[in-house]
Amino acid sequence: MSNEDGRKSALRQVMASRLFPGATIAMFLSGLGASAAAPQIVMFMTKELGAPLPLAGLYYLTSLGAPMAGFFVGRYSDRTGNRLGLFRVCAVTGFAGWAGLALSTSVWMPFVIGVALLTISGASTSQIFAAVHDELGRKPADANESVVAIIRMALTGGWIVGPVAGAWIAAIYGLRPMLWMTAICTLLQIAPLGTLKPPPVGKPKSASAPAHHANLRAMWPLLAFTGLFILVYAGEPIKYGFLLIYMEEHLKLSPPVRGAVIGIQPFIELLIMPFSIGLGRKFGNVWLMCFAAALAGLANLCFALWPSAVGMFAGQILMGGVWGIFMVLGIIVAQRLLPDAVATASAIFMSSSALASALGGSAAGLGVAMLGLPYVFLLPTVFAGLAVVGLAFMARSASFQRHLFSANTPRDSSPASRQSTSETTS
């Protein structure tokens, strides 16, 4: 099946389902709301609550609770199979959290709300992808992975539109109305799915295993893969923290050029996403992500060693390729690595960006003091290089390939899936 035929088949599969169109719209709303507020939180805390800038910057550390919250929500989801019920609970919790932020009157309130409510709400996305995985498992087809790509693209689309919408609303109406917009988007995620209740998945075989260490042993490939993803993602907070400053103060680029540099990455990312599934089948998903990690290293070298507008554009175009591959294939590989607990796998992988942000933010603070601009971008180059080595080892490891495919093959026995397996393991 050609890439074009595969995309058409995936679109038909999406439109023929009750779950997939609702999941696509819900993911767009999720990305839209979260990305509208994320760049404005520090400004809200300093301007509206009077917090000192260093204290306001610490707010982002509240997201470190997201992996733990996601893990427990995912484990409960895997025990009960009630994906969409938990999704609705997480969405309502998120609405309460963002509304609470909009109504905050003291500096301590965003920190408590972030830890108590917003870390839980972040698990809503992983529950959607777990529900999608369950539905695709009931009806195996060649285009299953392309369906995941379409839904993942909707989430990315929300993250492209959100910062622009958030900045506009904050400028015209104020920061508190902008937070209310995020709260409403979070709650509206529930609407496209209505009262849909897919049949619950059965209890995984491993649920009856009494040994707790056996569960941890089964999770190590997923944890290793997620750790390598964190190394690649850690470059993002470094880039967003210092690339604009570098372009403005050192390269003296005009505002339109700086805006074009920032905006070209998501544009390239969306262009590449539809082709990631086909490329993954041809070259192997893990090998393709190894290539993407190498692109991340090259991108950061451009930022560090090519002091011109052309270098900045080159780096951002390469980063578009990185996330056009990782954002589609990452969730697919993560779910394959823990096929009997896909909600747990989804939660661990999708909440790992919080750990990556903490790693990247810490490295950025130390790195810019020691190396200065633009050489701080050599740090994410090193991180990406370590990820390349780790992903190459995984791609060549027979043990890792058994974890990746042996449990998945019986559930998805489509010809395309078997072909992808044979190509990757050969």
C-alpha positions as CSV (number, residue, x, y, z in Angstrom):
1,M,0.0,0.0,0.0
2,S,1.4,3.4,-1.0
3,N,1.7,6.3,1.5
4,E,-1.2,8.1,-0.3
5,D,-3.4,5.1,-0.2
6,G,-2.6,4.5,3.4
7,R,-3.5,8.1,4.3
8,K,-6.8,7.8,2.4
9,S,-7.6,4.5,4.1
10,A,-6.7,6.0,7.5
11,L,-9.1,8.9,6.9
12,R,-11.9,6.6,5.9
13,Q,-11.2,4.5,9.1
14,V,-11.3,7.7,11.2
15,M,-14.6,8.8,9.7
16,A,-16.2,5.4,10.0
17,S,-15.7,5.3,13.7
18,R,-17.6,7.0,16.5
19,L,-14.4,7.2,18.7
20,F,-11.7,8.5,16.3
21,P,-13.3,11.8,15.1
22,G,-14.1,12.7,18.7
23,A,-10.6,11.8,19.8
24,T,-9.2,14.0,17.1
25,I,-11.2,17.0,18.1
26,A,-10.5,16.4,21.7
27,M,-6.8,16.3,21.1
28,F,-6.9,19.6,19.2
29,L,-8.7,21.2,22.0
30,S,-6.2,19.8,24.5
31,G,-3.3,21.2,22.6
32,L,-5.0,24.5,22.0
33,G,-5.8,25.1,25.7
34,A,-2.5,24.0,27.2
35,S,-0.3,25.8,24.7
36,A,-2.3,29.0,25.0
37,A,-1.6,29.2,28.8
38,A,1.9,27.7,29.0
39,P,3.9,30.7,27.8
40,Q,1.8,33.1,29.9
41,I,1.9,31.6,33.3
42,V,5.0,33.4,34.5
43,M,3.6,36.7,33.3
44,F,0.3,36.0,35.0
45,M,2.1,35.3,38.3
46,T,4.3,38.4,38.2
47,K,1.7,40.9,36.9
48,E,-1.5,39.6,38.5
49,L,-0.2,38.1,41.7
50,G,2.9,40.1,42.3
51,A,5.3,37.2,42.4
52,P,9.1,37.8,42.0
53,L,10.3,36.6,38.6
54,P,12.6,33.8,40.1
55,L,9.7,32.5,42.2
56,A,7.3,32.6,39.3
57,G,9.7,30.6,37.2
58,L,9.6,27.8,39.7
59,Y,5.9,27.2,38.8
60,Y,7.0,24.9,36.0
61,L,8.5,22.5,38.5
62,T,4.9,21.6,39.5
63,S,4.7,19.6,36.3
64,L,7.2,17.2,37.8
65,G,4.3,15.5,39.6
66,A,2.7,14.7,36.2
67,P,4.6,11.4,35.6
68,M,3.7,10.1,39.0
69,A,0.0,11.1,38.6
70,G,-0.1,9.7,35.0
71,F,1.4,6.4,36.2
72,F,-1.2,5.9,38.9
73,V,-4.1,6.9,36.6
74,G,-2.7,4.7,33.9
75,R,-2.4,1.7,36.2
76,Y,-6.0,2.2,37.4
77,S,-7.1,2.5,33.8
78,D,-5.4,-0.8,32.9
79,R,-7.0,-2.6,35.8
80,T,-10.5,-1.3,35.0
81,G,-10.4,-0.8,31.2
82,N,-12.5,2.4,31.7
83,R,-10.4,4.7,29.5
84,L,-13.0,7.4,28.6
85,G,-14.5,7.5,32.1
86,L,-11.1,8.4,33.5
87,F,-10.5,10.8,30.6
88,R,-13.7,12.7,31.6
89,V,-12.6,12.8,35.2
90,C,-9.2,14.2,34.2
91,A,-10.8,16.8,31.9
92,V,-13.1,18.0,34.6
93,T,-10.2,18.1,37.0
94,G,-8.2,20.2,34.5
95,F,-11.1,22.6,34.1
96,A,-11.2,23.0,37.9
97,G,-7.5,23.6,37.9
98,W,-7.4,26.2,35.2
99,A,-10.4,28.0,36.6
100,G,-8.8,28.0,40.0
101,L,-5.7,29.6,38.4
102,A,-7.9,32.3,36.8
103,L,-9.4,33.1,40.2
104,S,-6.2,33.0,42.2
105,T,-5.4,35.9,44.5
106,S,-2.3,34.7,46.3
107,V,1.1,33.5,45.0
108,W,0.9,30.1,46.7
109,M,-2.4,29.2,45.0
110,P,-1.0,28.3,41.5
111,F,1.6,26.0,43.1
112,V,-1.0,24.1,45.1
113,I,-3.4,24.0,42.2
114,G,-0.7,22.9,39.8
115,V,0.3,19.9,42.0
116,A,-3.1,18.9,43.2
117,L,-5.2,19.3,40.0
118,L,-3.3,20.1,36.8
119,T,-0.8,17.1,37.2
120,I,-3.8,14.8,37.2
121,S,-5.5,16.5,34.3
122,G,-2.5,15.9,32.1
123,A,-3.4,12.2,32.1
124,S,-6.4,12.9,29.9
125,T,-4.3,12.7,26.7
126,S,-2.9,9.3,27.6
127,Q,-6.3,7.9,28.2
128,I,-7.5,9.0,24.8
129,F,-4.5,7.2,23.1
130,A,-5.2,4.2,25.2
131,A,-8.8,4.1,24.1
132,V,-7.7,4.5,20.5
133,H,-5.3,1.6,20.9
134,D,-8.0,-0.6,22.3
135,E,-10.3,0.3,19.4
136,L,-7.7,-0.4,16.8
137,G,-6.8,-3.7,18.5
138,R,-10.4,-4.9,18.0
139,K,-10.3,-4.2,14.3
140,P,-6.7,-4.7,13.0
141,A,-6.0,-3.0,9.7
142,D,-3.1,-1.9,7.6
143,A,-3.9,1.8,8.3
144,N,-4.0,1.5,12.1
145,E,-0.8,3.3,12.8
146,S,-1.8,6.1,10.3
147,V,-5.0,6.6,12.4
148,V,-2.8,7.3,15.4
149,A,-0.8,9.7,13.3
150,I,-3.9,11.7,12.4
151,I,-5.0,12.0,16.0
152,R,-1.4,12.9,17.1
153,M,-1.3,15.6,14.3
154,A,-4.5,17.2,15.8
155,L,-2.7,17.5,19.1
156,T,0.3,19.2,17.4
157,G,-2.1,21.4,15.5
158,G,-3.5,22.7,18.8
159,W,0.0,23.5,20.0
160,I,0.6,25.5,16.9
161,V,-2.6,27.6,17.1
162,G,-2.7,27.9,20.9
163,P,0.3,30.2,21.6
164,V,-1.0,32.7,19.0
165,A,-4.6,32.6,20.4
166,G,-3.3,32.9,24.0
167,A,-1.1,35.9,23.2
168,W,-4.0,37.6,21.4
169,I,-6.5,37.0,24.1
170,A,-4.1,38.1,26.8
171,A,-3.3,41.3,24.9
172,I,-6.9,42.2,24.1
173,Y,-8.8,41.0,27.2
174,G,-6.2,40.2,29.8
175,L,-4.4,37.3,31.4
176,R,-7.3,36.0,33.5
177,P,-9.7,35.7,30.5
178,M,-6.9,33.8,28.7
179,L,-6.8,31.3,31.6
180,W,-10.6,31.0,31.4
181,M,-10.2,30.2,27.7
182,T,-7.8,27.3,28.6
183,A,-10.3,26.1,31.3
184,I,-13.1,26.0,28.7
185,C,-11.0,24.2,26.1
186,T,-10.1,21.6,28.7
187,L,-13.7,21.0,29.6
188,L,-14.9,21.0,26.0
189,Q,-12.6,18.0,25.3
190,I,-15.5,15.9,26.7
191,A,-18.1,17.2,24.2
192,P,-16.8,15.5,21.0
193,L,-16.9,12.1,22.6
194,G,-20.3,12.6,24.3
195,T,-21.4,9.7,26.4
196,L,-19.5,7.1,24.2
197,K,-18.6,4.0,26.2
198,P,-16.4,1.6,24.2
199,P,-16.4,-2.0,25.5
200,P,-13.9,-2.2,28.3
201,V,-10.7,-4.1,27.6
202,G,-10.1,-7.4,29.4
203,K,-7.7,-7.7,32.3
204,P,-4.1,-8.1,31.1
205,K,-2.5,-11.4,31.7
206,S,0.1,-9.8,33.8
207,A,-2.5,-8.5,36.2
208,S,-2.7,-11.9,37.9
209,A,1.1,-12.1,38.3
210,P,1.8,-11.8,42.0
211,A,5.4,-10.7,41.7
212,H,5.8,-7.0,41.7
213,H,9.3,-7.2,40.4
214,A,8.0,-9.0,37.3
215,N,6.0,-5.9,36.4
216,L,9.0,-3.7,36.8
217,R,11.1,-6.1,34.7
218,A,8.5,-5.9,32.0
219,M,8.6,-2.1,32.1
220,W,12.3,-1.7,31.7
221,P,12.3,-1.4,27.9
222,L,9.6,1.3,28.1
223,L,11.5,3.2,30.8
224,A,14.8,3.0,28.8
225,F,13.1,4.2,25.6
226,T,11.4,7.0,27.5
227,G,14.7,8.0,29.1
228,L,16.2,8.4,25.6
229,F,13.2,10.4,24.5
230,I,13.8,12.7,27.5
231,L,17.4,13.3,26.3
232,V,16.2,14.4,22.9
233,Y,13.3,16.6,24.4
234,A,15.6,18.2,26.9
235,G,16.9,20.5,24.1
236,E,13.5,22.2,23.7
237,P,13.5,24.2,27.0
238,I,17.1,25.3,26.3
239,K,16.1,26.4,22.8
240,Y,13.0,28.2,23.8
241,G,14.7,29.8,26.7
242,F,17.7,31.3,24.8
243,L,17.2,31.1,21.0
244,L,15.0,34.3,20.9
245,I,17.5,36.1,23.1
246,Y,20.4,35.0,21.0
247,M,18.7,36.1,17.7
248,E,17.7,39.4,19.1
249,E,20.7,40.5,21.2
250,H,23.6,38.7,19.4
251,L,22.5,38.3,15.8
252,K,20.4,41.5,15.7
253,L,17.7,39.8,13.6
254,S,14.5,41.7,13.0
255,P,11.2,40.7,14.7
256,P,9.7,39.3,11.5
257,V,12.7,37.1,10.9
258,R,12.7,35.9,14.5
259,G,9.1,35.1,14.2
260,A,9.6,33.2,10.9
261,V,12.4,31.2,12.5
262,I,10.3,30.1,15.4
263,G,7.2,29.4,13.2
264,I,8.9,27.2,10.6
265,Q,9.5,24.3,13.0
266,P,5.8,23.3,13.6
267,F,5.2,23.9,9.8
268,I,7.9,21.4,8.9
269,E,6.7,19.1,11.7
270,L,3.2,18.9,10.3
271,L,4.5,18.3,6.8
272,I,6.6,15.3,7.9
273,M,4.1,13.7,10.3
274,P,2.0,12.0,7.5
275,F,5.1,10.3,6.1
276,S,6.5,9.0,9.4
277,I,4.4,5.8,9.5
278,G,5.5,4.8,6.0
279,L,9.2,5.6,6.7
280,G,9.0,3.7,10.0
281,R,7.6,0.6,8.2
282,K,10.4,0.8,5.6
283,F,13.4,1.5,7.9
284,G,12.1,0.4,11.3
285,N,10.5,2.7,13.8
286,V,13.5,2.7,16.2
287,W,16.1,3.2,13.5
288,L,14.0,6.1,12.2
289,M,13.9,7.7,15.6
290,C,17.7,7.2,15.9
291,F,18.0,9.2,12.7
292,A,15.7,11.8,14.2
293,A,17.9,12.1,17.3
294,A,20.9,12.6,15.0
295,L,18.9,15.5,13.3
296,A,18.4,17.0,16.8
297,G,22.2,17.0,17.3
298,L,22.8,18.6,14.0
299,A,20.1,21.2,14.6
300,N,21.7,22.3,17.9
301,L,25.1,22.4,16.2
302,C,23.5,24.9,13.7
303,F,22.3,27.1,16.6
304,A,25.8,26.9,18.3
305,L,28.1,27.2,15.3
306,W,26.3,28.9,12.5
307,P,25.7,32.5,13.6
308,S,23.3,33.8,10.9
309,A,19.7,33.8,10.0
310,V,20.4,30.9,7.6
311,G,21.8,28.9,10.5
312,M,18.8,29.5,12.6
313,F,16.4,28.5,9.8
314,A,18.5,25.4,9.1
315,G,18.4,24.4,12.8
316,Q,14.6,24.9,13.1
317,I,13.9,22.9,9.9
318,L,16.0,20.0,11.2
319,M,14.0,20.2,14.5
320,G,10.8,20.1,12.5
321,G,12.0,16.7,11.2
322,V,12.9,15.5,14.7
323,W,9.4,16.1,16.1
324,G,7.6,15.1,12.9
325,I,9.0,11.7,13.5
326,F,9.1,11.4,17.3
327,M,5.6,12.8,18.0
328,V,4.0,10.1,15.8
329,L,6.2,7.1,16.3
330,G,7.0,7.6,20.0
331,I,3.5,6.8,21.3
332,I,3.2,3.8,19.0
333,V,6.5,2.3,20.2
334,A,5.7,3.1,23.8
335,Q,2.4,1.2,23.7
336,R,4.1,-1.7,21.9
337,L,6.7,-2.0,24.7
338,L,4.0,-2.5,27.3
339,P,1.1,-4.1,25.3
340,D,-0.8,-5.4,28.4
341,A,-0.9,-2.0,30.0
342,V,-1.2,0.6,27.2
343,A,-2.7,3.3,29.5
344,T,0.3,3.0,31.8
345,A,2.7,3.1,28.8
346,S,0.9,6.1,27.3
347,A,1.0,8.0,30.6
348,I,4.7,7.3,31.2
349,F,5.7,8.3,27.8
350,M,3.5,11.4,27.4
351,S,4.2,12.8,30.8
352,S,8.0,12.4,30.4
353,S,8.2,15.9,28.7
354,A,7.9,17.3,32.2
355,L,11.0,15.5,33.3
356,A,12.7,16.6,30.1
357,S,11.8,20.2,30.8
358,A,13.3,20.0,34.3
359,L,16.5,18.4,32.9
360,G,16.7,21.0,30.1
361,G,15.9,23.9,32.3
362,S,18.5,23.0,34.9
363,A,21.1,22.3,32.2
364,A,20.3,25.7,30.5
365,G,20.8,27.6,33.7
366,L,24.1,26.0,34.4
367,G,25.2,25.9,30.8
368,V,24.6,29.5,29.9
369,A,26.6,30.6,33.0
370,M,29.5,28.3,32.1
371,L,29.5,28.4,28.3
372,G,27.5,31.5,27.4
373,L,25.5,32.1,24.1
374,P,25.5,30.4,21.7
375,Y,27.6,27.6,23.0
376,V,25.0,26.6,25.5
377,F,23.4,24.7,22.5
378,L,26.3,22.3,22.6
379,L,24.7,20.7,25.7
380,P,21.6,19.5,23.9
381,T,23.9,18.3,21.1
382,V,25.6,16.0,23.6
383,F,22.2,14.9,25.0
384,A,21.0,14.0,21.4
385,G,24.3,12.2,20.8
386,L,23.7,10.0,23.8
387,A,20.2,9.3,22.6
388,V,21.5,8.3,19.1
389,V,23.8,5.7,20.8
390,G,21.0,4.4,23.0
391,L,18.4,4.1,20.2
392,A,21.0,2.4,17.9
393,F,21.7,-0.1,20.7
394,M,18.0,-0.7,21.1
395,A,17.4,-1.1,17.4
396,R,20.1,-3.7,17.2
397,S,19.2,-5.5,20.4
398,A,17.4,-8.8,19.9
399,S,16.0,-8.6,23.5
400,F,14.6,-5.2,22.8
401,Q,13.1,-6.4,19.5
402,R,11.4,-9.3,21.3
403,H,9.8,-6.8,23.8
404,L,8.8,-4.5,20.9
405,F,7.1,-7.1,18.7
406,S,6.5,-10.4,20.3
407,A,3.6,-9.3,22.5
408,N,2.2,-7.0,19.7
409,T,2.2,-9.4,16.8
410,P,-0.7,-11.6,17.8
411,R,-2.9,-8.5,18.5
412,D,-2.0,-6.9,15.2
413,S,-1.5,-9.5,12.5
414,S,-2.1,-7.3,9.5
415,P,0.2,-7.8,6.6
416,A,1.7,-4.3,7.0
417,S,2.4,-5.0,10.7
418,R,4.1,-8.3,9.9
419,Q,6.2,-6.7,7.1
420,S,7.3,-3.9,9.5
421,T,8.3,-6.5,12.1
422,S,10.3,-8.5,9.7
423,E,12.1,-5.5,8.2
424,T,13.0,-4.1,11.6
425,T,14.3,-7.3,13.1
426,S,16.2,-8.4,10.0
